[in-house]
Amino acid sequence: MSYEFISISLVIIILYLITYVLYNENIITKSVHIKIWNIIILVNCLILVILSLILTIFVEYSISTFLASTILFWHVEFGMALVPIALIHIYFYWKSFKKITLRQ
């Protein structure tokens, strides 16, 4: 099995651009655009957590099954999908992130 980082990233970027264009054309509101991406981040993180817990159980209890490699594959795929989502998120929220972290 090979991982598809570039194709996953391209799909995420295209989806983001579609929702951004819909927002710019006033087809959806800014709050809907933000909610869509917050839900995508939430679902992605939940899937990652669930797959991580399943993998942890397999390792902790020495369960050897054909599912382990499949679950690991999808865990990595969802993790790679989170990278462009996180980078887009950080880019758009950089000012507020900076305010919170660099307070003196």
N, CA, C and O of each residue as an XYZ file, in Angstrom:
416
protein
N       0.841     -1.186      0.000
C       0.000      0.000      0.000
C       0.884      1.248      0.000
O       1.857      1.339      0.749
N       0.533      2.181     -0.835
C       1.280      3.426     -0.840
C       0.350      4.552     -0.391
O      -0.863      4.503     -0.594
N       0.941      5.542      0.209
C       0.169      6.659      0.726
C       0.063      7.745     -0.339
O       0.989      7.948     -1.124
N      -1.042      8.424     -0.360
C      -1.352      9.397     -1.408
C      -1.402     10.819     -0.871
O      -2.453     11.458     -0.929
N      -0.302     11.323     -0.355
C      -0.295     12.654      0.252
C      -0.649     13.757     -0.736
O      -1.452     14.635     -0.420
N      -0.064     13.725     -1.916
C      -0.287     14.810     -2.885
C      -1.733     14.815     -3.364
O      -2.358     15.874     -3.420
N      -2.268     13.659     -3.706
C      -3.650     13.638     -4.193
C      -4.634     14.011     -3.091
O      -5.617     14.703     -3.356
N      -4.390     13.568     -1.864
C      -5.251     13.951     -0.739
C      -5.178     15.455     -0.522
O      -6.204     16.105     -0.324
N      -3.985     16.005     -0.558
C      -3.807     17.440     -0.361
C      -4.512     18.238     -1.455
O      -5.150     19.253     -1.178
N      -4.396     17.778     -2.684
C      -5.065     18.470     -3.795
C      -6.586     18.449     -3.631
O      -7.252     19.452     -3.885
N      -7.128     17.319     -3.211
C      -8.575     17.230     -2.990
C      -9.009     18.194     -1.891
O     -10.021     18.881     -2.034
N      -8.257     18.250     -0.799
C      -8.585     19.150      0.312
C      -8.518     20.605     -0.161
O      -9.414     21.396      0.134
N      -7.473     20.952     -0.882
C      -7.318     22.335     -1.362
C      -8.440     22.699     -2.342
O      -8.976     23.806     -2.288
N      -8.790     21.779     -3.227
C      -9.884     22.041     -4.174
C     -11.205     22.208     -3.431
O     -11.980     23.112     -3.743
N     -11.469     21.350     -2.456
C     -12.691     21.492     -1.663
C     -12.726     22.822     -0.922
O     -13.765     23.477     -0.842
N     -11.576     23.208     -0.385
C     -11.525     24.491      0.308
C     -11.796     25.634     -0.670
O     -12.560     26.549     -0.363
N     -11.178     25.581     -1.831
C     -11.381     26.637     -2.826
C     -12.843     26.705     -3.279
O     -13.369     27.794     -3.513
N     -13.493     25.558     -3.402
C     -14.915     25.551     -3.775
C     -15.748     26.272     -2.717
O     -16.574     27.122     -3.051
N     -15.533     25.937     -1.444
C     -16.317     26.598     -0.394
C     -15.949     28.075     -0.291
O     -16.801     28.907      0.022
N     -14.698     28.402     -0.551
C     -14.276     29.803     -0.511
C     -14.931     30.606     -1.631
O     -15.379     31.732     -1.414
N     -14.985     30.022     -2.832
C     -15.643     30.694     -3.952
C     -17.139     30.857     -3.660
O     -17.714     31.909     -3.940
N     -17.761     29.829     -3.104
C     -19.174     29.938     -2.728
C     -19.390     31.057     -1.723
O     -20.388     31.774     -1.783
N     -18.451     31.202     -0.801
C     -18.520     32.291      0.173
C     -18.325     33.644     -0.524
O     -19.081     34.580     -0.264
N     -17.344     33.759     -1.386
C     -17.074     35.023     -2.088
C     -18.217     35.440     -3.008
O     -18.453     36.630     -3.218
N     -18.917     34.463     -3.550
C     -20.043     34.752     -4.442
C     -21.353     34.942     -3.663
O     -22.425     35.060     -4.255
N     -21.249     34.969     -2.352
C     -22.407     35.139     -1.453
C     -23.455     34.046     -1.614
O     -24.643     34.277     -1.390
N     -23.015     32.869     -1.998
C     -23.915     31.722     -2.062
C     -24.050     31.104     -0.679
O     -25.124     30.645     -0.291
N     -22.950     31.099      0.057
C     -22.987     30.711      1.466
C     -22.384     31.849      2.283
O     -21.619     32.664      1.767
N     -22.736     31.892      3.545
C     -22.207     32.943      4.408
C     -20.840     32.536      4.946
O     -20.428     31.381      4.846
N     -20.158     33.509      5.512
C     -18.845     33.221      6.100
C     -18.981     32.222      7.237
O     -18.139     31.339      7.397
N     -20.044     32.359      8.030
C     -20.227     31.436      9.153
C     -20.476     30.004      8.669
O     -20.022     29.053      9.305
N     -21.185     29.841      7.563
C     -21.400     28.502      6.998
C     -20.075     27.936      6.496
O     -19.771     26.762      6.712
N     -19.293     28.775      5.827
C     -17.973     28.362      5.337
C     -17.107     27.885      6.507
O     -16.473     26.833      6.426
N     -17.085     28.644      7.567
C     -16.292     28.282      8.747
C     -16.830     27.009      9.393
O     -16.058     26.136      9.790
N     -18.159     26.904      9.498
C     -18.756     25.704     10.095
C     -18.426     24.452      9.290
O     -18.138     23.400      9.861
N     -18.467     24.565      7.974
C     -18.130     23.418      7.123
C     -16.730     22.916      7.457
O     -16.518     21.717      7.638
N     -15.777     23.844      7.538
C     -14.398     23.426      7.783
C     -14.158     23.013      9.227
O     -13.303     22.166      9.486
N     -14.882     23.580     10.157
C     -14.785     23.113     11.542
C     -15.328     21.692     11.663
O     -14.775     20.877     12.402
N     -16.400     21.395     10.947
C     -16.953     20.038     10.964
C     -15.986     19.060     10.302
O     -15.804     17.943     10.787
N     -15.370     19.471      9.201
C     -14.385     18.609      8.533
C     -13.217     18.307      9.469
O     -12.760     17.167      9.546
N     -12.737     19.318     10.176
C     -11.640     19.111     11.138
C     -12.095     18.173     12.251
O     -11.363     17.257     12.628
N     -13.295     18.395     12.778
C     -13.817     17.557     13.862
C     -13.943     16.103     13.421
O     -13.473     15.204     14.118
N     -14.565     15.863     12.285
C     -14.763     14.493     11.801
C     -13.414     13.814     11.547
O     -13.223     12.652     11.905
N     -12.489     14.538     10.931
C     -11.166     13.993     10.665
C     -10.475     13.606     11.977
O      -9.897     12.524     12.082
N     -10.536     14.484     12.962
C      -9.891     14.196     14.249
C     -10.558     13.028     14.965
O      -9.870     12.198     15.561
N     -11.879     12.950     14.917
C     -12.582     11.829     15.548
C     -12.196     10.499     14.904
O     -11.972      9.506     15.596
N     -12.121     10.492     13.590
C     -11.706      9.262     12.901
C     -10.284      8.884     13.295
O      -9.993      7.713     13.538
N      -9.395      9.881     13.358
C      -8.013      9.611     13.776
C      -7.950      9.039     15.186
O      -7.210      8.089     15.442
N      -8.722      9.614     16.095
C      -8.722      9.143     17.488
C      -9.250      7.716     17.580
O      -8.663      6.875     18.262
N     -10.352      7.444     16.896
C     -10.928      6.099     16.938
C      -9.959      5.073     16.364
O      -9.762      4.008     16.949
N      -9.355      5.386     15.228
C      -8.381      4.466     14.640
C      -7.165      4.292     15.543
O      -6.621      3.193     15.648
N      -6.736      5.377     16.200
C      -5.602      5.291     17.127
C      -5.919      4.380     18.306
O      -5.086      3.574     18.722
N      -7.126      4.514     18.838
C      -7.514      3.651     19.964
C      -7.574      2.184     19.548
O      -7.140      1.307     20.296
N      -8.098      1.921     18.384
C      -8.146      0.540     17.897
C      -6.730     -0.010     17.708
O      -6.442     -1.140     18.104
N      -5.855      0.783     17.110
C      -4.461      0.340     16.933
C      -3.768      0.128     18.271
O      -2.996     -0.818     18.429
N      -4.036      0.995     19.227
C      -3.446      0.852     20.557
C      -3.908     -0.443     21.218
O      -3.113     -1.142     21.847
N      -5.174     -0.757     21.076
C      -5.692     -2.011     21.637
C      -5.009     -3.203     20.971
O      -4.627     -4.153     21.654
N      -4.853     -3.164     19.660
C      -4.175     -4.257     18.960
C      -2.753     -4.445     19.470
O      -2.318     -5.572     19.707
N      -2.032     -3.349     19.638
C      -0.645     -3.431     20.094
C      -0.575     -3.854     21.557
O       0.213     -4.730     21.915
N      -1.392     -3.238     22.400
C      -1.343     -3.495     23.843
C      -1.678     -4.950     24.177
O      -1.075     -5.545     25.071
N      -2.628     -5.506     23.463
C      -3.060     -6.874     23.753
C      -2.517     -7.886     22.750
O      -3.011     -9.010     22.664
N      -1.513     -7.487     22.003
C      -0.833     -8.362     21.030
C      -1.817     -9.071     20.110
O      -1.699    -10.269     19.852
N      -2.778     -8.315     19.626
C      -3.753     -8.868     18.705
C      -3.185     -8.738     17.292
O      -2.915     -7.640     16.805
N      -3.017     -9.874     16.665
C      -2.494     -9.873     15.306
C      -3.641    -10.216     14.369
O      -4.196    -11.314     14.418
N      -3.979     -9.279     13.531
C      -5.078     -9.475     12.603
C      -4.788     -8.742     11.298
O      -4.000     -7.797     11.259
N      -5.435     -9.191     10.244
C      -5.259     -8.538      8.950
C      -5.794     -7.109      8.993
O      -5.393     -6.275      8.181
N      -6.694     -6.820      9.928
C      -7.258     -5.481     10.039
C      -6.237     -4.442     10.494
O      -6.379     -3.261     10.176
N      -5.222     -4.859     11.223
C      -4.251     -3.901     11.762
C      -3.568     -3.095     10.666
O      -3.423     -1.879     10.795
N      -3.154     -3.739      9.610
C      -2.469     -3.005      8.545
C      -3.438     -2.099      7.793
O      -3.056     -1.010      7.366
N      -4.674     -2.530      7.628
C      -5.683     -1.697      6.970
C      -6.022     -0.479      7.816
O      -6.132      0.636      7.306
N      -6.186     -0.705      9.108
C      -6.497      0.407     10.019
C      -5.324      1.376     10.072
O      -5.523      2.590     10.080
N      -4.099      0.849     10.107
C      -2.919      1.716     10.095
C      -2.874      2.552      8.816
O      -2.572      3.745      8.864
N      -3.173      1.933      7.679
C      -3.184      2.653      6.414
C      -4.160      3.825      6.471
O      -3.800      4.947      6.112
N      -5.392      3.578      6.918
C      -6.390      4.639      6.957
C      -6.075      5.683      8.015
O      -6.408      6.856      7.848
N      -5.438      5.268      9.098
C      -5.004      6.215     10.120
C      -4.001      7.209      9.523
O      -4.098      8.415      9.747
N      -3.050      6.687      8.768
C      -2.047      7.548      8.136
C      -2.696      8.437      7.071
O      -2.356      9.616      6.966
N      -3.619      7.891      6.284
C      -4.297      8.674      5.251
C      -5.070      9.847      5.867
O      -4.986     10.971      5.372
N      -5.818      9.589      6.939
C      -6.561     10.672      7.592
C      -5.618     11.670      8.263
O      -5.908     12.865      8.317
N      -4.499     11.178      8.769
C      -3.492     12.077      9.332
C      -2.899     12.985      8.283
O      -2.671     14.170      8.527
N      -2.645     12.421      7.100
C      -2.113     13.240      6.011
C      -3.154     14.240      5.519
O      -2.796     15.340      5.097
N      -4.430     13.880      5.565
C      -5.481     14.815      5.169
C      -5.562     15.985      6.139
O      -5.956     17.089      5.762
N      -5.189     15.738      7.388
C      -5.243     16.798      8.389
C      -4.157     17.852      8.179
O      -4.313     18.994      8.610
N      -3.071     17.481      7.528
C      -1.961     18.425      7.311
C      -2.393     19.649      6.498
O      -2.231     20.770      6.979
N      -2.937     19.483      5.282
C      -3.347     20.692      4.557
C      -4.493     21.437      5.247
O      -4.557     22.666      5.199
N      -5.399     20.684      5.890
C      -6.493     21.340      6.627
C      -5.910     22.199      7.738
O      -6.323     23.345      7.918
N      -4.964     21.661      8.477
C      -4.349     22.407      9.579
C      -3.574     23.618      9.065
O      -3.622     24.688      9.672
N      -2.866     23.456      7.961
C      -2.101     24.580      7.408
C      -3.032     25.696      6.938
O      -2.741     26.872      7.156
N      -4.141     25.345      6.299
C      -5.130     26.350      5.898
C      -5.694     27.033      7.131
O      -5.825     28.257      7.163
N      -6.022     26.256      8.131
C      -6.588     26.785      9.372
C      -5.611     27.749     10.061
O      -5.998     28.838     10.486
N      -4.364     27.343     10.164
C      -3.346     28.199     10.794
C      -3.165     29.478      9.990
O      -3.039     30.559     10.564
N      -3.150     29.365      8.664
C      -2.975     30.538      7.822
C      -4.075     31.578      8.086
O      -3.790     32.766      8.241
N      -5.307     31.128      8.134
C      -6.407     32.077      8.289
C      -6.598     32.561      9.721
O      -7.190     33.618      9.938
N      -6.112     31.811     10.690
C      -6.263     32.222     12.086
C      -4.938     32.640     12.710
O      -4.812     32.671     13.935
N      -3.949     32.963     11.878
C      -2.623     33.295     12.382
C      -2.629     34.496     13.317
O      -1.953     34.482     14.346
N      -3.391     35.544     12.968
C      -3.394     36.750     13.799
C      -3.938     36.462     15.195
O      -3.352     36.893     16.188
N      -5.036     35.749     15.276
C      -5.586     35.441     16.599
C      -4.689     34.454     17.345
O      -4.555     34.544     18.566
N      -4.076     33.517     16.628
C      -3.138     32.586     17.240
C      -1.946     33.348     17.814
O      -1.493     33.068     18.924
N      -1.450     34.306     17.051
C      -0.311     35.106     17.488
C      -0.665     35.922     18.739
O       0.140     36.030     19.664
N      -1.859     36.487     18.756
C      -2.303     37.271     19.913
C      -2.327     36.417     21.170
O      -1.897     36.854     22.237
N      -2.833     35.202     21.037
C      -2.961     34.317     22.198
C      -1.603     33.839     22.691
O      -1.350     33.824     23.896
N      -0.729     33.448     21.770
C       0.543     32.833     22.170
C       1.636     33.826     22.499
O       2.546     33.498     23.260
N       1.580     35.011     21.959
C       2.674     35.967     22.178
C       2.318     37.066     23.164
O       2.983     38.101     23.203
N       1.282     36.854     23.957
C       0.934     37.844     24.971
C       2.044     37.950     26.000
O       2.728     36.982     26.331
N       2.190     39.163     26.484
C       3.236     39.356     27.510
C       2.631     39.862     28.785
O       3.346     40.086     29.762
